[in-house]
């Protein structure tokens, strides 16, 4: 059953926040603690929180991390203290097992023509949705554009309902729990001109529509993610505010990101996922992202610290190392890069 790949996904690092900073000065660190706590409470509850006690007293550990795009303060909070805070303020807890949502973005031009974002190159809108979803602890996945059959999509001058019907049909190839379609409308001239995004949420036979606005497209997209989180979080089991479940983090071996290129079909992608799950060195594996060009990013949890993942991936000739154009290992990046050795071996994966 491939439904286990997406339908429900455990969100990790709920009690952690990565905040960009400019210095390691104490004043900026204290301010970043407050920002971190707000972000963590948002992820755990599924909604923004105005509760701001003494954040520093709830910090379990923190460290600075130098990345290619600057300096970050990585803060991890004490789960027991966070749960106690939520109980005191009667804030419900959103379960860590959350539905994965497939996201489609459409762009409507001033002439009424509609096109799929990412169809003709990298999407400029996708990063805003991806970043806000990650900040709020919502797992989203993106369609593999290369696998779409253009002949089964409406013409650019087709109406929005035709596009939604076609994307609903295309979504059956992705065993997600929800499909979310956003249509970015053109700017309407006027003194109070705003950008509008119309949203359609599909869950089984249920269909819900709404819209969000912003002075610019990114603002409207971010507002859309906020509204999506509100709708999803109210439909899922939550811990009782009177007796919340205290989540004690499990001691786990550090996970490793695994990027696999050359996933030329959905069938092969599914087989590779099953192959990774079958490896004795692997405790768990789940998909993190599907790129439009067919590249798949997995998160792999080894069974122990001594597990030879690279040797395991090479075994059987199904995967081979891939050259990464940007080597970030000096900055602590532990991502592994592989490619499919050949399509036939992938299809025979156990």
N, C-alpha and C positions, 0 to 999 in steps of 0.2 A: 504494500500500500504506500503510494507516494504522498498521501495526505499528511504523513508525519513530518514531512519536510518543512511545511509552512504553517499549517492550520493553527497550531499553538506553539509559541516560542517563549522560552524562559529569558527574561531580561536580566542581564547580569550587571554588576556595578551600580546597583540602585543607590547605594550609600556613598558613592564616589562622585566627585565633580572635578573637571579639569578647567581651570580658569586662566585665561591669558593675563599676564602681568608684565610690567615694564622693568621692575626692580625687585630685589629681595628685602626691601625696607620693611620694617615692622608695621608702619602705618598702612602701607598698601596690602600687606599680608592680612591684617585684621579686617580690612574692608573686603578682601577677597573671601575670607571665611564667611562673611555675611552673604555674599553672592552665592557661594557654594552651598550653604544651608538652604537658601531659597530654591536653588536648582534641584537639590536632593528631595526636598519636600514636595516639589512639583512632580518629580518622577514617581515618588512613592504613592501619592494621593491621586494623581491624574489631573490635578487642577492647581493653579497658582495659589500660593499661600502667603498671607501677610503676617504669619506668626514669625517673629524675629526675636527670640530670647538671646542669651549670650552664646553666640555660635562657637566661640573658642573653647568653651567648657565641654562641648559635645564632640570635639575633634578627637578622633582616635589616633591618627597619624597623618603626616603631610610631608611632601618633598617637592623640590623644584625639578622641572624637566625642560631641557633645552631641545627645541624642535626646529625644523627648517623654517617654520613661520613665526618663531619667536620663543619667549620664555613662558612656561606654564607653571602654575601652582596646582599640584594634584592633592586633593584633600579627601580623606576617608573618615566618615563619621561613625560613632559608636551606634550600632543598630538598636541596642537596648535603650539608649538615651533617646534616640529618635522615636522609637515606638512609644516610649513614655510621654514624650512631648505631644505626639498625635493623640494619645488617649486623653491627656489633660485638656486639649483644645477641641475634643470631640470631632476629630478629622478622620474619616474612614481611610483604610489602606487598600490600595488597588493590588490585586493578586499579581505576583511576579510572572505568572504564565499568562501571556497576553496574545491576542490574535494578531497574526501577521496580515498586513494589508497591502494589496497590489495597487499601485498608483499609476494612473494615466493622466497626462496633462495635454490638453488641447489649446491651441492658440487661434483665436478668430481675428482676422484682419479687418481693416476698415471697409473693405469691399464685401465682407461677409464670408469670405473663404476661410475654411477651417483646415488646419494641419496638425499633425501629431508632433508634439515637442520631442526633439531628438531624432526625428525621422531623417533629417538632412544634415546631421552633425550633432556634436555635443549639445545637450540641453542647457540653456542658461538659467532656466527656472528650477530645475531639479535640485541643485545644491541647497536652496533655501528651504525646501520641504524636507530634505534629508536631514539637515542640521537641526531644524526645530523638532522633528520627530525624535531624533536621538536625544535631544535635550529633555524631552518629555517622556522618554522611556517607551516609545511606541515602535515596534519593529515594522519597517516597511520594506517592500521589495519592488523592483522595477521590471517592466517587461523587457525581454530581449528583442529589440527592434528588428534585428536581422532575421528573426524567425517568423516575422509577420508576413503574410501573403498580401501584397498591395492590392491584388485583384479583389480581395474580400473586404477591403475598406471602402467607405463611401468616397465619392469625388470630393475635391476640396470645397466645392460649392454646395455640398450636401448639408442638410439641416442637422442641428445638434442631436435630435432624437435618433436619427439614422446612425450617427457616430456612436452614441451611447449603446445602441442595440448591437452594433458591430463589435465594440470593445467588450461588451458583456459576453458575447460569443467567444472572442479571443481569450478571455480570462479563464475559460474552463481548462486551459492547458496549465494553469498555475493553481495548485491545490491550496489556495489561501482561504481564510475565513471571510474576508471582506474585500470588495473591489471598490476603489474610490476614484472617481473621475472628476477632474477640474477643467473648466473651460474659461480661459482668460479672455475677457471681452475687450474690445478696443476702447480707447479713451473717448469719452463723450465730452465735447467742447462745452465750456461754461465756466463761470466764476468759481464754482465749487467742484470742478472736475475731479473725479476719482477713478481709480482702476477697480474693476469688479471681476470677481471670479465666481462662477456658478459651479456648485458642487453636487455630485450625485453619489450617494453611498448605497452600494448593493450588498445585501447580506441574505443569501438564500433567495426567497421570493420577495423579501422586503426591499423597498426602494425609498430613499429619503433624499429630498433636495433642499438646498439652502444656498445662500450666497454670502460672501464676505467682501469688504471694501477696504481700500487703503489709498494713500496718496500716490503710492507707486506699487508696481506688481509685487515685489518682495513682501511688502507690508500686508497685502491682501492674502498672499500665500501663507505667511506665518499665522495670520488670523484664522485661516482655514484649518491649519493643523490643530490649533487650540480648540476649535469647535469640534473637530473629529475626535480628539482625545476625550472631550466632555461626553460625547455620545457613546463612545466605546466603553469608557470606564463605568458608566452608569448601568451597563448591560451585563457586566461581569461580576462574579462573586467577589465580595470585598470583606475584609475582616471587620467584625463588629466594633464600633467605636467604644462600646462599654468594655469589651474584652478583646482587644486586638491581639493578633498572633505576633509574638516576639520572634523576629527572624534573626537567628544567630548564624552568621556566615559560616559556610562549610570550609574546611581546610582543603583546598584543592591545589593540584599542580597547575602552575601558570599555563594558560592557553597560548596557542600560536596561531596567528593569522596565516591562512594558506590561500594564495591566489593561483588559480588554474586558468590558463588561456587555451584557446582552441576548442572550446565547448561548442561545436558546430551545430548541435541540435539539442532539443530538450530531452530526447531519449538518452543521448550520451551523457548529458548532465546528471540525469537520475541514476544512471548506471555507475558513474564515478562516485556519487554520494554513497551508494550502497557499498561500493568497493572500499571507500574510506572507513565506513562503519564496520566492515568485516575484519579490518586489520587488528591483530591482537595487541598492538602497541597503543591503540586508540581507545580511550574511555568513552568519549562522546564527540560528535561532530554535528555542526549545524551551519546552515547557510547564513551569511551576513549580508551579501549583496550580489545582485546579478546585474552586470554592466550591459549597456546596449550592444556593445560589440561582441557579446557572447562570453566574456570573461566572468568567471564565478569566484567569489571570495567566500571561503569557509572559515569557521573558527574551530580549531582542533584542540581537544583536551587530552593530553597524554595520560596513560595509566599511572605513570610514576615519573620521577625526575630523570631517571636514567633511560627512558624510552628513546630508542633511536628512530625518530620520525622520518628523517631523511632516508635512512636505509629501508624503512618500511614502504615509503612512497615509491622507491625505485624497484622494489621487489615485484616480479611478475611482468616487468616491462610495460606497464600501463601508463606510467608517468615518467617524465624526464625533466631535469632541471631546466628552467627558463632564465634567460638573461634579463635582469631588471635594469631598465634604463637609468634609474635613480637609486643609487646605493645609500640607504639611510642607516646602515648598521652602526655607524659611528655615533648616531644620536639615540641608540637604544632600540631601533626598530628590529623586531624579531620575525618579520614577515618572511614566509617561505614562498618562492616563486617556482611553479612547475607548469609544464604543458602536457597535453595528451600526446603520448608517444605515437599512437596510431588509432584510428577510429575503431577498427575491428577488435583490438584488444579491449577497448572500453566497453564494447557491446557484450563481451563475454565475462565481464566482471561479475563476481558472485553476488 
